[in-house]
Structure formats: C-alpha cells, structure tokens
Amino acid sequence: MQISPSSKKITIGVACLALIIYLFFESSNRGDFYIFLEASKSLLNGENIFQKTYFDGYHYFYSVLFALIIYPFTFIPVHVTVFLWLGFNVWLLYRLYHIVSSLLPLQTLSQKQKNTFWILTFVFSSRLIIENLHVAQMTILLLYLCLEGIHSIQHKKIIQGAFLIALGINIKLLPIVLLPYLLYRKQFKASLLILLFYGVFAFIPSLIIGYEQNNLLLKTWLHLINPLNSNHILDVDERSFHGLSTLLSTLLVANVPDMYALNLKRNIADVSLTQLSYILTITRLLLVVFTFYFLRSFPFKSITNKYHQFWELSYILLLIPLIFPHQQHYGFLFIAPAFLYCLYQLIQQKPTLLSLKYYTLFSIMAIVYLTVNLKLILGEFNPYYEHYKLLTYGALLLIIPLSILRPKSTNDTLTSG
C-alpha cells in the first residue's frame, strides 16, 4: 500500500508536533544541563568549578571551554535553554542516521529489510536515547563528534574531522580512544591535528579567565578524573553507575560502600582494594588488546572499506562505557553502533547463516536487548537491574555476536600505501 504525498506530510507534521510537545515537557525537568549552566556561572565568578559541587553534591566533569561556550545561555530562562539543547540533540540523532546510512552497505537490503533494520535499531536504542534526552546529557553529542569526525576523515576532510574529534576529547575525555586507532590506521596528519586542536581548545579559556586560573582548573580536573582515585576503583557512589569498575567492585568486594544496594547478595569473592585495582586493570587491558581481533592487520595500514571500519569502530566505541570509570546508564549509548552492526548482519545474512548459528546469535541479541531495555519495559523492578548491573552484562554480552559476525571479504580493504 502506497502512502500519498499529502498523507505523508500530515504524518510528518503530527510526528514533529508530538516531538516538540515531548521536548517541551522534558525541558521542564532538572536535567544535568542545569549543572552545566551553574558551572558556567561559577567559572565567570572566578570559582573552581571542579572543586565545587552542584545541587545534590554532583561534580561538573566537562571542560573549561565547554563551560565558556554555554555561558551566553545563562542569560535566558533555563527551560528555554534546555529545550534548545534537546532540539539540538534530536538534530544530532538525525545526522547520526545519515552517517550510519553511509557507513553500512544498506543498499544490499530490500526495502522491507531496511524498514526492519531501522525499527529494530530504534527498539534496541530507545531506552538509551530517551534517558539521554530526559537528563539533558552529552552522550549524543559525543557520539556524533566521534562518528562525524571519522566520517569527515574518510572523505578527506581531515581538518574538519580532527577538529570535531579534538572538540569531543576536550569536552569529555572519552573520545580519546579514537586517537590510537587513527595512528594505527596510518592517519598521522589527522592524529597530529587532533593533538594541536586539543592544545588550542585547552588554552583558549586562558584568554578570558587568565592563564593561572585556567592552569589551576586543568590541574583540579585531572585530579578529579584520575582513574587511580579510590572512588574510581570502588565505583559505586551512585546506584546508576555501570561499567567494569562498578561491576567488579560489586562482584569482588563483600561490603562496597553502596548506600543504594539492596539486601541481596551479589559478590562472589572479597578482595582487597589493591587486588581489585590489579584485577580491574588486567580486565581492561584484555578488552583493549582484543581490539586487534577487529583490526585484523599490522599497524600503519590504512583502510578503504567503510563497512569493515564501522565494525572496528563499533567495538572501540563499545569499550568506552566499559573501561572508563564513573559511567552512568546514558553513557552506554556508545554501544549503539554495535547494535546497528549486529542487527544489519543478522538481517543481511539470515538466508546464508546456518539455522543453529542464526538462532543462537538471535537469542544472544534478544538477551542483550532485555538487559539494556528492561527499565523501559518493567521499570518498577529497576532497583534490581541496577543492583546487579544488568546493563554492563548486556554490553559485555554484545561482544560475542559482534565478534562472530565478521564483515565478508575484508582482505582486500587494507593497504600500506
């Protein structure tokens, strides 16, 4: 059944109106953007924005430059600022849709398969997208800067790509995982430009707040995010924390200082803080070393196959919420590219995969979906999901189908020239 152009316009109009209403109500919540705005005010008042806490004791973890960029928005009503920010995030999601469409060979799918792919993509990612919008967070922007930066470098827009990735690293350190990847893939010019842009972004606030104040803030920020801090090893300050540091703390320490923990056993051992630090470091290193499985080449070989590169990037981005400490549920939006890759492969390869293999991978993806989205389906039991850190298990489990569903015919995509 074909939809008429007029019906299509009406549908789009109704959807846009519903979206505007949704964003209007979401912008009335006290999301994290309120913290960003308060930190911006404090910065221009000469305060140390990384020592000070906001509202219920929350720290500002983002950059000095970002606090300066958003300062003009402190002069307009907060509700309006957050509404504009959420609208900007919706545009970023639209842009991510186009980037993914260019990286995955969707032309190999029929129209029905494409529709299935995008529906499943939304279904798998819905909880993560909704929570990012609900708390007015930064993850959508950071994921956009990563993929848009790589997309630009692929299309020989190296300055633009390096600028975007460096901006992402400046705002929050997480996209730094792309720097060693680009070096490995022989993108030396892009890597050097990222470092140069990052240095410029770090220096720019000195022109407004002075060199000494900016230097003090950078030192305080480095101390705040130091992964060797005990609170980043026993990473359980908030119930909504996830990632390896939080999961291993709850599994390997009997009485972690988690004020939100349920009276239900979850530890399987009781090790010292030093032992936990060693185990956490080794586990992180193992996951990082496993990146070579996806790279499948010696260093300094460029890659021309965008599909293979999307597979590599899916794993590298998936590592971000796992290996970095202090990761909230919304930060797991970084695993979305891995969703997309696996869903595409399952749809595209269904006719050729052995039945047992297909249904095994399908079952794993179904479990991954539940671990990520149970809060959306049966939210009344969320304290249990948070207690047992199901979201982290889901991200770890996703590595299995991502590893098995390798791109076909990748041998001719790597070049040393």
C-alpha positions, -999 to 999 in steps of 0.1 A, spaced: 0 0 0 15 33 -11 11 64 11 1 95 -8 23 126 -5 -4 146 14 -8 118 39 30 116 43 32 153 50 4 151 76 21 122 93 54 140 94 37 172 107 19 152 135 52 135 144 70 168 146 43 184 168 44 154 191 82 156 193 80 193 201 55 187 229 77 158 242 108 181 243 88 209 259 78 187 289 113 171 291 129 205 292 110 213 325 129 185 343 160 194 363 184 176 340 222 177 340 223 207 318 213 227 348 246 216 364 265 227 332 248 262 334 256 266 371 292 256 365 294 281 337 282 309 360 307 298 387 335 299 362 329 335 353 326 343 390 362 331 395 353 299 413 369 265 409 342 246 390 358 212 396 360 216 434 325 229 438 295 206 437 260 214 424 225 206 436 227 173 454 265 171 455 272 164 418 305 174 403 310 191 369 332 167 349 333 185 315 358 210 301 365 247 309 360 255 273 325 239 272 315 259 303 326 291 285 308 282 253 275 278 271 279 310 292 256 331 269 228 307 276 229 315 313 212 348 305 180 332 291 154 311 310 168 277 318 136 260 304 143 276 271 180 267 271 173 230 278 145 229 252 170 243 226 196 218 238 172 189 234 162 201 200 199 202 190 202 166 202 173 155 180 191 171 150 223 152 160 204 119 160 191 128 126 226 134 114 238 102 130 211 84 110 227 97 78 262 89 89 253 53 97 235 50 64 267 59 46 289 36 66 268 4 64 260 -11 30 223 -7 34 218 -9 -4 222 -46 -1 189 -48 18 155 -48 4 131 -20 14 113 -44 38 147 -53 53 157 -17 57 124 -9 75 130 -39 98 166 -27 104 156 9 114 127 -3 135 149 -27 154 176 0 157 151 23 174 138 -5 196 172 -15 208 184 21 214 152 36 227 160 34 264 194 49 259 181 78 237 152 85 260 174 87 291 199 110 274 171 134 265 154 130 299 186 141 318 198 165 290 231 148 288 261 150 265 265 114 251 246 121 219 269 150 211 300 130 220 289 100 198 281 124 170 316 141 172 332 107 171 314 94 141 312 127 122 349 131 128 357 97 114 333 102 85 350 135 76 384 120 77 372 91 55 361 118 29 395 136 31 381 164 52 410 159 76 410 193 93 372 192 99 374 156 112 403 163 135 386 195 148 355 175 157 373 147 174 395 171 194 365 190 205 349 158 217 381 149 237 382 184 251 345 183 262 349 149 279 379 127 276 360 96 263 366 100 225 404 98 232 401 61 223 400 73 186 435 88 187 455 55 190 431 40 165 438 67 139 475 63 145 472 25 140 453 32 107 480 55 94 461 87 98 492 106 110 481 140 98 446 137 115 463 124 147 487 154 148 459 179 141 438 164 169 466 170 193 471 205 180 434 214 182 432 199 217 461 221 228 443 252 213 410 242 230 427 238 264 445 272 260 415 293 248 399 298 282 432 315 293 423 344 271 392 350 292 398 338 327 436 342 327 464 316 324 469 309 361 432 303 368 429 281 337 460 261 347 446 257 382 413 244 368 431 219 345 451 205 374 420 202 395 401 185 367 430 160 361 429 151 398 391 147 397 391 122 368 423 103 379 413 66 374 436 57 403 414 75 428 399 51 452 364 62 443 371 53 407 381 18 417 352 12 441 330 30 416 297 27 435 289 62 446 256 61 427 232 33 421 230 41 384 268 36 379 278 9 354 309 -3 337 337 -27 346 349 -7 377 314 -8 392 306 -44 382 339 -59 395 335 -39 427 301 -53 434 312 -89 424 346 -90 442 341 -69 474 318 -80 501 307 -47 516 312 -20 490 301 15 502 269 14 481 242 32 501 216 21 474 224 -16 475 196 -40 481 198 -66 508 206 -92 482 240 -110 478 258 -102 446 295 -107 455 313 -139 447 346 -130 465 360 -105 489 393 -90 478 413 -60 490 412 -26 472 448 -33 459 438 -67 445 406 -52 429 428 -25 413 450 -52 397 420 -73 385 403 -42 371 435 -31 352 441 -66 338 404 -69 326 406 -35 309 438 -44 292 424 -77 280 394 -59 264 417 -33 248 441 -60 235 411 -78 220 407 -47 197 434 -64 175 409 -91 166 388 -65 149 417 -46 133 430 -78 117 462 -62 103 496 -50 113 500 -13 124 501 16 99 479 1 73 451 24 60 416 10 54 393 18 25 363 -4 33 339 17 53 319 -14 63 349 -30 79 358 3 96 324 5 111 329 -30 126 362 -18 141 347 14 155 317 -4 169 339 -24 192 362 6 201 331 27 210 316 -1 229 347 -2 251 342 34 262 314 28 288 331 -4 299 367 7 306 361 43 318 351 48 354 321 68 366 298 57 338 261 63 340 234 44 321 230 71 295 267 67 286 260 33 272 246 49 241 282 43 228 272 7 224 245 16 198 268 13 168 275 -23 178 237 -28 180 234 -15 144 262 -36 130 249 -68 145 213 -62 135 224 -54 100 244 -86 98 216 -108 111 191 -93 87 215 -94 57 230 -129 64 198 -146 75 194 -166 42 230 -179 44 237 -185 81 232 -220 95 199 -222 114 216 -231 147 241 -202 144 214 -177 134 191 -186 163 219 -187 188 230 -152 178 194 -140 176 189 -153 212 220 -135 224 208 -103 208 174 -108 225 191 -111 259 212 -80 252 180 -61 243 164 -71 276 194 -62 297 195 -28 282 158 -21 280 141 -38 309 139 -5 327 117 7 298 96 -25 298 92 -32 335 105 -1 352 91 -10 387 119 -35 391 147 -11 381 164 -12 416 171 -49 409 185 -42 375 208 -15 389 217 -37 419 230 -65 397 244 -41 370 225 -58 341 234 -30 317 271 -38 320 264 -75 314 245 -66 283 274 -46 269 298 -74 276 275 -100 260 272 -79 229 309 -85 222 300 -122 213 278 -115 183 299 -85 173 330 -108 172 313 -136 153 295 -116 126 326 -105 108 324 -85 76 328 -106 44 357 -102 20 379 -78 41 413 -90 30 415 -65 1 405 -35 21 438 -29 39 467 -11 23 501 0 34 502 29 10 
